[in-house]
Amino acid sequence: MKQLKDIFGRKTSIWLAIELVLVTCACWWAFDPVIITSYVTHLPMNCDIDRIVKMEIASSLTDNERAMAGISFYDGPRRLMQKVQEMDEVEVGCLSYDENVIGFGESFLFGSYYHDGDTIICHYLDFEKDSEIFEAYGIQSLTPEVPTAELTHGCENNNTIIITRSVAMAFFGTIDVAGKIIHSDDMGINLENGQWEPTRRDWQIRAVVEDFRREVYDRDYANVFVLSPGARARANIIVRLRDGIDARRFVQEQERNVQHNIVTEHNYIRKMQTAREASELDLNSSWMGKQARRNLLIAAFFAINVAFGVFGTLLMYTRQRREEAGVRRAFGATKWSVFWSFIREAWLLTTISVVAGCAIYFQFASASGLYEYNGDNHLTHYWFDDFGTHFLVISLFVYLIILCTVLIATAIPAWRICRSTITEAIKEE
């Protein structure tokens, strides 16, 4: 109690405390979105994204030329895939006629799926019958009777669907859901009035697979795989490299070789790209990535201003007490005891000020809410979804940032004062 009276008995201490309270509120506002966004975008993808490479297939023929020549759309891409699978670095590969490739940030497709009154907006990807798409992505089956290697085999029903763990738990509360039915609304033409209207479609669940994130900024695991209705105009080869092979180096070393040697009569590999590189580019170009960069710039601006502002104030505040340090040492205090007294006072002043600042910001947060990371369903609950946990974690982060700044700004002049002689300290003042 006496130490508190000594601290706040000085006018300079009161002004410093007010400054730290304002700094706490500003840091809360600036750092909250940066911490949450950084946390989500650095979560694991739950698939082998660092070993995935996409090879974009191109054709020297147009669709009409291919049709007139009687050349199958599938023939060239399948022959290319066979040649790619023979490469020493490739562990497994598959053909994908879907524009949606995990980790590549391309145009995505989604739809509303529902069961027993619950609705979930799911991103969906097509899979070809008898393909190795799940092995290529490294996504594991959670249905014992349908192992990963057999997920795409034996799918005779065009309404076959494979869902993720989170979707299964949200709809049924269990992952033992093979054979059950969920529904979706597809747009179709009403023959009576000629209008486009939603029509109900029933999907039979073949299996459940482990959760994975399509993109680095996904917060939910609402993904489904549906049996492909047929070939599309765009084809890709998705390969999973062998363990220990660096994907970026593979692309750099093999791109020229693949473009010249992995070819058929009418098809060739136009472009290669790693999933990790594509996901980073997509994050940088997306709205979420632009918002994250804006928040980071704001946080950096505040951090720099906080550092300079607090440093300057504390340097002046500590130097003004040079005579006090000299007098205390004249009465027998050691250099270290004087030094640590400065540190203890700085710690106590900072703690009280930050607690007061967080209490003030709490009033604002209670009325306006804390930063929320966007998601369609919020199937997955994170620590920042709970108000209390969110507030405590960010408050602790803000406290540590400000405390480190204050302690450094105090320690530098305090140590210089303690190292000077007693007569110098008193005389200079």
BAVEXDO-818237 format. One record per residue (C-alpha): x, y, z; residue in three letters. Coordinates in steps of 0.02 Angstrom, whole numbers, plus 50000, padded with zeros to 5 digits. Layout:
N
XYZALA ...
This chain:
429
500005000050000MET 501425011950043LYS 502235008449876GLN 500615012749786LEU 500525029249879LYS 502325032949831ASP 501985028949649ILE 500365038549627PHE 500955052749739GLY 501955058949591ARG 501045069149460LYS 502125061349323THR 501555043949376SER 499725048849361ILE 499975055349184TRP 500955039749138LEU 499555028749207ALA 498255038149103ILE 499345036048949GLU 499495017248980LEU 497605015749002VAL 497325023948832LEU 498695013248755VAL 497844997548823THR 496185002048741CYS 497045006248576ALA 498044989948577CYS 496474979948613TRP 495594987448462TRP 497104985148348ALA 497754968048401PHE 496124958448424ASP 495744955348236PRO 497584952048198VAL 497744938448330ILE 496114929648282ILE 496464930248094THR 498254924248117SER 497664909948228TYR 496404903448101VAL 497524905247948THR 498914895448035HIS 497834880748087LEU 498324864048007PRO 497454859847844MET 497254841547898ASN 497804835547727CYS 499514833347647ASP 499534850747571ILE 501434851647574ASP 501544836247464ARG 500174840647339ILE 500534847147164VAL 499234851547033LYS 499624849046849MET 498464858546734GLU 498064849046574ILE 497864858246410ALA 497304852046239SER 497824857146064SER 496054853446004LEU 494434862746037THR 492924853246102ASP 492134853445928ASN 493734847245845GLU 493874833245971ARG 492054828245947ALA 492204828345756MET 493774817545766ALA 492904805445883GLY 494224807646018ILE 493654804046195SER 493804818346318PHE 494484806046447TYR 495794797346340ASP 497164810546336GLY 497084815546520PRO 497104797246576ARG 498634793346471ARG 499494808746542LEU 499084803246717MET 499824786046686GLN 501454794146630LYS 501474805646781VAL 501214791046901GLN 502784782946831GLU 503854797446893MET 505004792447036ASP 504484807047147GLU 502604803747131VAL 501784792547260GLU 499994793247194VAL 499034803547069GLY 497254805947012CYS 496254815246882LEU 495134829346937SER 493844837246822TYR 493304848846960ASP 493844866946968GLU 493854865347157ASN 495534858547211VAL 495944858247395ILE 497184871747442GLY 497174880347272PHE 495944894247306GLY 494994892947143GLU 493134896247116SER 492154886047240PHE 490454877947236LEU 489314876447385PHE 487544871747426GLY 486334870347571SER 486144852847641TYR 484854848847771TYR 484214834747882HIS 482874834448015ASP 482694853448018GLY 484574857248024ASP 485384866247876THR 487234867247838ILE 488054876747696ILE 489364864747628CYS 490744867047501HIS 490774852247385TYR 492034843847274LEU 491724831047138ASP 492574814047138PHE 492724801846996GLU 492224783747017LYS 493714772247049ASP 494924786747070SER 496264789047204GLU 495774806747250ILE 495724803447439PHE 497444795347439GLU 498114809947336ALA 497454822747460TYR 497904812247611GLY 496124812447681ILE 495714797247786GLN 494074787547797SER 493234786247968LEU 492014772647912THR 492804755647952PRO 491824746147821GLU 492404758147684VAL 494304760447696PRO 495134775547616THR 495724765647464ALA 493924760147427GLU 492984776447452LEU 492754779547266THR 492464761347218HIS 490764753347199GLY 489844769947186CYS 488404765947069GLU 487184778947132ASN 487364796447060ASN 486694803147225ASN 488174796247322THR 488954808447446ILE 490434807547565ILE 490394819747711ILE 491654825847840THR 491654822248025ARG 490984839448074SER 489514838147954VAL 489084820748018ALA 489164826448199MET 488114841848164ALA 486744831948077PHE 486744815548173PHE 487854817348327GLY 488904802448271THR 490054797348128ILE 489194780548107ASP 488044787047971VAL 488454776447816ALA 486864773347717GLY 485874787647793LYS 485064801447689ILE 485294820247687ILE 484464832447568HIS 484874847647463SER 483944859547350ASP 484524860247170ASP 483894872747043MET 482834865146906GLY 481514870546780ILE 479704868246828ASN 478904860546673LEU 477204867946716GLU 477724886246725ASN 479464885846645GLY 480244894346797GLN 481864889746885TRP 481404882947055GLU 482314873347192PRO 481994854747185THR 482374842747327ARG 483764830147301ARG 484134815647415ASP 485944810647447TRP 486474793747517GLN 487994794647630ILE 489314782147580ARG 490594786147713ALA 491304799347830VAL 493064806247810VAL 494164816147927GLU 493934835047935ASP 495014845547821PHE 495104863847771ARG 494864868347589ARG 495754885047608GLU 496914892447736VAL 495594904947792TYR 494194892047820ASP 493594891447999ARG 492364877047973ASP 492504859347907TYR 490864859447810ALA 491444849747657ASN 490664835747557VAL 491204825147408PHE 489904820847278VAL 490034808247138LEU 490444817546978SER 489014818846853PRO 490254817946710GLY 491784825946633ALA 491964844646630ARG 492924855746512ALA 494384857546631ARG 495514843446687ALA 496924842946814ASN 498094829746880ILE 498284830047069ILE 499854821347131VAL 500474817547303ARG 502354817147310LEU 503334804347408ARG 503794808447586ASP 505364819247594GLY 505154826847420ILE 505104845847423ASP 503604851047319ALA 504284867947264ARG 505934860547210ARG 505014846747118PHE 504034859747018VAL 505594869846979GLN 506594854746924GLU 505244844946832GLN 504164858346751GLU 505174859046590ARG 505344840146583ASN 503474837446609VAL 502974850246477GLN 504104842146346HIS 504024823546389ASN 502384820446478ILE 501294823146325VAL 500054813946215THR 499524817146037GLU 498344831146085HIS 498624834446271ASN 500054841446375TYR 500424848746547ILE 500234867546535ARG 500634872546714LYS 501214865246880MET 500924872847050GLN 501114867247230THR 499604867747344ALA 500564877447477ARG 501084891047355GLU 499334892247284ALA 498534893547455SER 499714907747503GLU 499344917147342LEU 497484914747367ASP 497564921147545LEU 498504936647488ASN 497254940547349SER 495654936147443SER 494554948347536TRP 495024939747698MET 496864941547658GLY 496684959947615LYS 495744962947777GLN 497094953547873ALA 498464964347795ARG 497484980147835ARG 497274974648015ASN 499114970248025LEU 499624987347961LEU 498504995748088ILE 499214984848227ALA 500994988448170ALA 500625007148168PHE 499965006548345PHE 501394995348403ALA 502695007548337ILE 501825022548411ASN 501585013548577VAL 503415009048582ALA 504025026548544PHE 502735035148652GLY 502945024148804VAL 504835023548783PHE 504955042348779GLY 503825045048929THR 504695031849034LEU 506435037848991LEU 505965055149051MET 505045048349203TYR 506505037449257THR 507835050649228ARG 506875063049335GLN 507165051349481ARG 509055051549465ARG 509265061749624GLU 508125049949719GLU 509205035249667ALA 510785044449721GLY 510045048549893VAL 509485030649922ARG 511195024149879ARG 511975037149996ALA 510955029550136PHE 511625012150102GLY 510535005049963ALA 511454994149837THR 511434996649649LYS 510364981149623TRP 509084985649757SER 508845002749677VAL 508744995149504PHE 507444982149554TRP 506414995249643SER 506255004449477PHE 505724988149393ILE 504454983749528ARG 503665000949519GLU 503574999949329ALA 502774982649340TRP 501504988149470LEU 501055004049376LEU 500854994449213THR 499794980749291THR 498584993049371ILE 498465003449213SER 498174988649097VAL 496844981249212VAL 495974998149213ALA 496114999349023GLY 495424981848997CYS 493994985749116ALA 493565001149012ILE 493674991248848TYR 492584977548927PHE 491154989948934GLN 491334993148748PHE 491534974548708ALA 489984970048809SER 488934982048705ALA 489734979948533SER 490494962548543GLY 492254956448508LEU 493024952848339TYR 492194937848255GLU 492984927348118TYR 491754924547976ASN 491044907347940GLY 489464900347864ASP 489004887848000ASN 490224888748147HIS 490214869848159LEU 491904870648245THR 492024879648411HIS 493634889248442TYR 494244897948598TRP 493804915048527PHE 491974910048507ASP 491794910748696ASP 491704928848755PHE 492564925948921GLY 494014915748851THR 494214927748704HIS 494294942848818PHE 495524934948939LEU 496714928748803VAL 496804945248710ILE 496944954848874SER 498414943948925LEU 499244946848757PHE 499004965748769VAL 499654965548948TYR 501234956048900LEU 501584967448752ILE 501394983348855ILE 502324976049005LEU 503824971048899CYS 503874988448821THR 503764997048991VAL 505064985949074LEU 506324988448934ILE 506025007248932ALA 506265007549122THR 507744995749133ALA 508875005249011ILE 508935022149102PRO 508775013949274ALA 510335003549244TRP 511305018749185ARG 510775028349340ILE 511265014149456CYS 512975012449374ARG 513395030949399SER 514235036649560THR 513225043749703ILE 513985061149688THR 513665061549500GLU 511835056749523ALA 511515070049654ILE 512595083449573LYS 511845081249400GLU 510115083649469GLU 
